[in-house]
């Protein structure tokens, strides 16, 4: 298929991404000049950071493929950015999460004919050529199945897999630029983990298996709604339509009740799916969730899932328990045993506890409100190398088998902070994992 049929070719995407470090170089040179004429380095750095961030998200917002996937991964950390930087492009992030230039109808029809057969229209009572949403590797159309059910038809972009690999190769070269915008976020493991998900995400049959497992686990659930799979192929996935208010709208203008409701139900899904369905939904950004009229949280897009057949890993639960118990030695011993502290590294157990305790603050109090300010404070505390606490964090290790769980948990926490959800998260967590309850509550 010719490149002109794909909304953004590899060459165009590469050129746009190259513009980010080039722009940074120019701004850095200008910033050096400003310092020579007397402006403070902190003011100059903030100005460079703000302009780089604005350009970065503008470019990512125009792209598909790996660039858009990377932008979606970054978007959940938006709440951790200084407000002076975050506010100007918050709307760009929402657009990135839920929209992109659509494929022409003739290309959509070609994909459907190839995947479902030349008689693909016989499956539908109606099919809307205009997409309702676009994502990193595909777009969604609304239709009516031949039996009368409203359905969402997810169609993969031609050449999506190749585009993902090309884009991620480009992004990896510029990781230090993205580090400037979010100094406390290590881009290298994030990019490596995103690359590992590519093969899974471009196989819609594999995605359908995960979605079906979750649907069975949460069928008739009072808190979580999963759309049932109707049909799947390698590059087309048909599911029952899930109506609801996009989480981005709840974040932008929802009532506090809606925010709290969405936060609690999202938490229930995130923490119970490993036990109930044997997997963890690994793409937590607002575009993948809906708040439904009956109060349930609707979950979309199961392309990225961490298979956890034995449920939520015991090491994570043990570490939470020790932190909630303020047991520095047990926490340290657990970190050593499970590989979070390497054998040749020696760290003061109390400093490890001091590093971790503020991060589990939502589970230490009867009522907690997630806020952008709280997340920014935590990001600065653990991400600034000048901070003694942060230096402890840099001595810790994250075993590869837990990297995805860690990223998803951070991403979900970012959504809680965007929602500014409030409530008794402690007792909520203990209802899922009673074994982590601190001794004071037993």
SULGIRA-V752874 format. One record per residue. N is the residue number from 0. RES is the residue in one small letter. SS is DSSP state (h for helix, s for strand, l for the rest). Layout:
BEGIN
n:N res:RES ss:SS
n:N res:RES ss:SS
END
This chain:
BEGIN
n:0 res:x ss:l
n:1 res:x ss:l
n:2 res:x ss:h
n:3 res:x ss:h
n:4 res:x ss:h
n:5 res:x ss:l
n:6 res:x ss:l
n:7 res:x ss:l
n:8 res:x ss:l
n:9 res:x ss:h
n:10 res:x ss:h
n:11 res:x ss:h
n:12 res:x ss:h
n:13 res:x ss:h
n:14 res:x ss:h
n:15 res:x ss:h
n:16 res:x ss:h
n:17 res:x ss:h
n:18 res:x ss:h
n:19 res:x ss:h
n:20 res:x ss:h
n:21 res:x ss:h
n:22 res:x ss:h
n:23 res:x ss:h
n:24 res:x ss:h
n:25 res:x ss:h
n:26 res:x ss:h
n:27 res:x ss:h
n:28 res:x ss:h
n:29 res:x ss:h
n:30 res:x ss:h
n:31 res:x ss:h
n:32 res:x ss:h
n:33 res:x ss:h
n:34 res:x ss:h
n:35 res:x ss:h
n:36 res:x ss:l
n:37 res:x ss:l
n:38 res:x ss:l
n:39 res:x ss:l
n:40 res:x ss:h
n:41 res:x ss:h
n:42 res:x ss:h
n:43 res:x ss:h
n:44 res:x ss:h
n:45 res:x ss:h
n:46 res:x ss:h
n:47 res:x ss:h
n:48 res:x ss:h
n:49 res:x ss:h
n:50 res:x ss:h
n:51 res:x ss:h
n:52 res:x ss:h
n:53 res:x ss:h
n:54 res:x ss:h
n:55 res:x ss:h
n:56 res:x ss:h
n:57 res:x ss:h
n:58 res:x ss:h
n:59 res:x ss:h
n:60 res:x ss:h
n:61 res:x ss:l
n:62 res:x ss:l
n:63 res:x ss:l
n:64 res:x ss:h
n:65 res:x ss:h
n:66 res:x ss:h
n:67 res:x ss:h
n:68 res:x ss:h
n:69 res:x ss:h
n:70 res:x ss:h
n:71 res:x ss:h
n:72 res:x ss:h
n:73 res:x ss:h
n:74 res:x ss:h
n:75 res:x ss:l
n:76 res:x ss:l
n:77 res:x ss:h
n:78 res:x ss:h
n:79 res:x ss:h
n:80 res:x ss:l
n:81 res:x ss:l
n:82 res:x ss:h
n:83 res:x ss:h
n:84 res:x ss:h
n:85 res:x ss:h
n:86 res:x ss:h
n:87 res:x ss:h
n:88 res:x ss:h
n:89 res:x ss:h
n:90 res:x ss:h
n:91 res:x ss:h
n:92 res:x ss:h
n:93 res:x ss:h
n:94 res:x ss:h
n:95 res:x ss:h
n:96 res:x ss:h
n:97 res:x ss:h
n:98 res:x ss:l
n:99 res:x ss:l
n:100 res:x ss:l
n:101 res:x ss:l
n:102 res:x ss:l
n:103 res:x ss:l
n:104 res:x ss:h
n:105 res:x ss:h
n:106 res:x ss:h
n:107 res:x ss:h
n:108 res:x ss:h
n:109 res:x ss:h
n:110 res:x ss:h
n:111 res:x ss:h
n:112 res:x ss:h
n:113 res:x ss:h
n:114 res:x ss:h
n:115 res:x ss:h
n:116 res:x ss:l
n:117 res:x ss:l
n:118 res:x ss:l
n:119 res:x ss:h
n:120 res:x ss:h
n:121 res:x ss:h
n:122 res:x ss:h
n:123 res:x ss:s
n:124 res:x ss:s
n:125 res:x ss:s
n:126 res:x ss:s
n:127 res:x ss:l
n:128 res:x ss:l
n:129 res:x ss:l
n:130 res:x ss:l
n:131 res:x ss:l
n:132 res:x ss:s
n:133 res:x ss:s
n:134 res:x ss:l
n:135 res:x ss:l
n:136 res:x ss:l
n:137 res:x ss:s
n:138 res:x ss:s
n:139 res:x ss:s
n:140 res:x ss:s
n:141 res:x ss:s
n:142 res:x ss:s
n:143 res:x ss:s
n:144 res:x ss:s
n:145 res:x ss:l
n:146 res:x ss:l
n:147 res:x ss:l
n:148 res:x ss:l
n:149 res:x ss:s
n:150 res:x ss:s
n:151 res:x ss:s
n:152 res:x ss:s
n:153 res:x ss:s
n:154 res:x ss:s
n:155 res:x ss:s
n:156 res:x ss:l
n:157 res:x ss:l
n:158 res:x ss:l
n:159 res:x ss:h
n:160 res:x ss:h
n:161 res:x ss:h
n:162 res:x ss:h
n:163 res:x ss:h
n:164 res:x ss:h
n:165 res:x ss:h
n:166 res:x ss:h
n:167 res:x ss:h
n:168 res:x ss:h
n:169 res:x ss:h
n:170 res:x ss:h
n:171 res:x ss:h
n:172 res:x ss:h
n:173 res:x ss:l
n:174 res:x ss:h
n:175 res:x ss:h
n:176 res:x ss:h
n:177 res:x ss:h
n:178 res:x ss:h
n:179 res:x ss:h
n:180 res:x ss:h
n:181 res:x ss:l
n:182 res:x ss:l
n:183 res:x ss:l
n:184 res:x ss:l
n:185 res:x ss:l
n:186 res:x ss:h
n:187 res:x ss:h
n:188 res:x ss:h
n:189 res:x ss:h
n:190 res:x ss:h
n:191 res:x ss:h
n:192 res:x ss:h
n:193 res:x ss:h
n:194 res:x ss:h
n:195 res:x ss:h
n:196 res:x ss:h
n:197 res:x ss:h
n:198 res:x ss:h
n:199 res:x ss:h
n:200 res:x ss:h
n:201 res:x ss:l
n:202 res:x ss:l
n:203 res:x ss:h
n:204 res:x ss:h
n:205 res:x ss:h
n:206 res:x ss:h
n:207 res:x ss:h
n:208 res:x ss:h
n:209 res:x ss:h
n:210 res:x ss:h
n:211 res:x ss:h
n:212 res:x ss:h
n:213 res:x ss:h
n:214 res:x ss:h
n:215 res:x ss:h
n:216 res:x ss:h
n:217 res:x ss:l
n:218 res:x ss:l
n:219 res:x ss:l
n:220 res:x ss:l
n:221 res:x ss:l
n:222 res:x ss:l
n:223 res:x ss:s
n:224 res:x ss:s
n:225 res:x ss:s
n:226 res:x ss:l
n:227 res:x ss:l
n:228 res:x ss:s
n:229 res:x ss:s
n:230 res:x ss:s
n:231 res:x ss:s
n:232 res:x ss:l
n:233 res:x ss:l
n:234 res:x ss:l
n:235 res:x ss:s
n:236 res:x ss:s
n:237 res:x ss:s
n:238 res:x ss:s
n:239 res:x ss:s
n:240 res:x ss:l
n:241 res:x ss:l
n:242 res:x ss:l
n:243 res:x ss:l
n:244 res:x ss:s
n:245 res:x ss:s
n:246 res:x ss:h
n:247 res:x ss:h
n:248 res:x ss:h
n:249 res:x ss:h
n:250 res:x ss:h
n:251 res:x ss:h
n:252 res:x ss:h
n:253 res:x ss:l
n:254 res:x ss:l
n:255 res:x ss:h
n:256 res:x ss:h
n:257 res:x ss:h
n:258 res:x ss:h
n:259 res:x ss:h
n:260 res:x ss:h
n:261 res:x ss:h
n:262 res:x ss:h
n:263 res:x ss:h
n:264 res:x ss:h
n:265 res:x ss:h
n:266 res:x ss:h
n:267 res:x ss:h
n:268 res:x ss:h
n:269 res:x ss:h
n:270 res:x ss:h
n:271 res:x ss:h
n:272 res:x ss:h
n:273 res:x ss:h
n:274 res:x ss:h
n:275 res:x ss:h
n:276 res:x ss:l
n:277 res:x ss:l
n:278 res:x ss:s
n:279 res:x ss:s
n:280 res:x ss:s
n:281 res:x ss:l
n:282 res:x ss:l
n:283 res:x ss:l
n:284 res:x ss:l
n:285 res:x ss:h
n:286 res:x ss:h
n:287 res:x ss:h
n:288 res:x ss:s
n:289 res:x ss:s
n:290 res:x ss:s
n:291 res:x ss:l
n:292 res:x ss:l
n:293 res:x ss:l
n:294 res:x ss:l
n:295 res:x ss:l
n:296 res:x ss:s
n:297 res:x ss:s
n:298 res:x ss:s
n:299 res:x ss:l
n:300 res:x ss:l
n:301 res:x ss:l
n:302 res:x ss:l
n:303 res:x ss:l
n:304 res:x ss:s
n:305 res:x ss:s
n:306 res:x ss:s
n:307 res:x ss:l
n:308 res:x ss:l
n:309 res:x ss:l
n:310 res:x ss:l
n:311 res:x ss:l
n:312 res:x ss:l
n:313 res:x ss:h
n:314 res:x ss:h
n:315 res:x ss:h
n:316 res:x ss:h
n:317 res:x ss:h
n:318 res:x ss:h
n:319 res:x ss:h
n:320 res:x ss:h
n:321 res:x ss:h
n:322 res:x ss:h
n:323 res:x ss:h
n:324 res:x ss:l
n:325 res:x ss:l
n:326 res:x ss:l
n:327 res:x ss:h
n:328 res:x ss:h
n:329 res:x ss:h
n:330 res:x ss:h
n:331 res:x ss:h
n:332 res:x ss:h
n:333 res:x ss:h
n:334 res:x ss:h
n:335 res:x ss:h
n:336 res:x ss:h
n:337 res:x ss:l
n:338 res:x ss:l
n:339 res:x ss:l
n:340 res:x ss:l
n:341 res:x ss:l
n:342 res:x ss:l
n:343 res:x ss:l
n:344 res:x ss:l
n:345 res:x ss:l
n:346 res:x ss:l
n:347 res:x ss:l
n:348 res:x ss:h
n:349 res:x ss:h
n:350 res:x ss:h
n:351 res:x ss:h
n:352 res:x ss:h
n:353 res:x ss:h
n:354 res:x ss:h
n:355 res:x ss:h
n:356 res:x ss:h
n:357 res:x ss:h
n:358 res:x ss:h
n:359 res:x ss:h
n:360 res:x ss:h
n:361 res:x ss:h
n:362 res:x ss:h
n:363 res:x ss:l
n:364 res:x ss:l
n:365 res:x ss:l
n:366 res:x ss:l
n:367 res:x ss:s
n:368 res:x ss:s
n:369 res:x ss:l
n:370 res:x ss:l
n:371 res:x ss:h
n:372 res:x ss:h
n:373 res:x ss:h
n:374 res:x ss:h
n:375 res:x ss:h
n:376 res:x ss:h
n:377 res:x ss:h
n:378 res:x ss:h
n:379 res:x ss:h
n:380 res:x ss:h
n:381 res:x ss:h
n:382 res:x ss:h
n:383 res:x ss:l
n:384 res:x ss:l
n:385 res:x ss:l
n:386 res:x ss:l
n:387 res:x ss:h
n:388 res:x ss:h
n:389 res:x ss:h
n:390 res:x ss:h
n:391 res:x ss:h
n:392 res:x ss:h
n:393 res:x ss:l
n:394 res:x ss:l
n:395 res:x ss:l
n:396 res:x ss:l
n:397 res:x ss:l
n:398 res:x ss:l
n:399 res:x ss:h
n:400 res:x ss:h
n:401 res:x ss:h
n:402 res:x ss:h
n:403 res:x ss:h
n:404 res:x ss:h
n:405 res:x ss:h
n:406 res:x ss:h
n:407 res:x ss:h
n:408 res:x ss:h
n:409 res:x ss:h
n:410 res:x ss:h
n:411 res:x ss:h
n:412 res:x ss:h
n:413 res:x ss:h
n:414 res:x ss:h
n:415 res:x ss:h
n:416 res:x ss:h
n:417 res:x ss:h
n:418 res:x ss:h
n:419 res:x ss:l
n:420 res:x ss:l
n:421 res:x ss:s
n:422 res:x ss:s
n:423 res:x ss:l
n:424 res:x ss:h
n:425 res:x ss:h
n:426 res:x ss:h
n:427 res:x ss:h
n:428 res:x ss:h
n:429 res:x ss:h
n:430 res:x ss:h
n:431 res:x ss:h
n:432 res:x ss:l
n:433 res:x ss:h
n:434 res:x ss:h
n:435 res:x ss:h
n:436 res:x ss:l
n:437 res:x ss:l
n:438 res:x ss:h
n:439 res:x ss:h
n:440 res:x ss:h
n:441 res:x ss:l
END
